[in-house]
Structures are given as structure tokens and as C-alpha cells.
Amino acid sequence: MSHNDPDPTASSDPHDSNSVRWGLSEVPMHVGSAMIRPEDRGKIKAVALQSAQNQAQQQMAMLKRQAEALMEEARRIEERLRLSAQIFEADVNFTPVVGQIYHLYNRESGSKFLSLIGPRQWGERSKPLKHLGTFRYLADSTWEPFPAV
């Protein structure tokens, strides 16, 4: 056979089961050949779908946690706004300083006022004041509860 003669074992038909290409066969040719098993497409799809469902569930759980954290932050902001409105309705005879601690009191008359003086700093009073809470003034002009001093 000359160098230019076509190989009689090679077929030009790619679907020819007798064709041999590059020395490989579509079926095992001897005992040491790798096992070729048909693909179980249903199993492949089921595994892929299960993997996609697991990923989606993890992502949805993460988004749910993030949404819950955002809702909790929104509740804290709403509470600060409610508290701020309550404090600003009280008598405030000074300009609050950001980061400072102040005390809210109720007079016998029912009116409220904000003070720099803590509940233990008043000394003896003939008419005790009702301490409503201790608060810190924040940079966004809102107030947050502060542990009593």
C-alpha cells in the first residue's frame, strides 16, 4: 500500500460501526479496555436538579436571614424615631450635644423635661421627679436608650 492510498479499514461514514478512528473504537476491543456504559440521562438530570434545588434553598435561606436583619434594623430605626419624637416633645432648655447622655423626667404636673442631671444626682427634693429613662443623643438627631447611671 502506498503512502497516498486510502486506508481500507477507515470509513468516511462517521456512523459506520466498523470505522476505526485514531486507533480508538466505540466498543471495548479487548479485556483491558475501559468499560463503556450507556449514560443514564434520567439520573444525570435528577442529580443536577437536586443540586440546583439545594443551591437555591441555600441562597433563599441566606436572603431570608438578610431580610430579617434588615427588618430588625428598620424596627430599631422606627423605635429611635418614636423615642426621639417623645423626647423632643419634652422641655429641652439647652442644645443637646452628640454622644452626650441625658435624662428624661416627668414633673408632677405631667409635663416632661430633659436634663443633664442623673436620677441619683438630685439630692433631697421635696417633690421627687419620675425618671423616665436615660438616653444618648446620636449624630442623626435621634436618641437611643442608655443604661441607667
Stockholm file with secondary structure:
# STOCKHOLM 1.0

chainA/1-149         MSHNDPDPTASSDPHDSNSVRWGLSEVPMHVGSAMIRPEDRGKIKAVALQSAQNQAQQQMAMLKRQAEALMEEARRIEERLRLSAQIFEADVNFTPVVGQIYHLYNRESGSKFLSLIGPRQWGERSKPLKHLGTFRYLADSTWEPFPAV
#=GR chainA/1-149 SS CCTTSCCTTCCSCTTCTTCCBTTBCSSCCSTTSCCCCCCCHHHHHHHHHHHHHHHHHHHHHHHHHHHHHHHHHHHHHHHHHHHHHHHHHSBCCSCCCTTCEEEEEECTTSCEEEESSCTTSSCCCSSCCEEEEEEEECTTSCEEECCCC
#=GC SS_cons         CCTTSCCTTCCSCTTCTTCCBTTBCSSCCSTTSCCCCCCCHHHHHHHHHHHHHHHHHHHHHHHHHHHHHHHHHHHHHHHHHHHHHHHHHSBCCSCCCTTCEEEEEECTTSCEEEESSCTTSSCCCSSCCEEEEEEEECTTSCEEECCCC
//
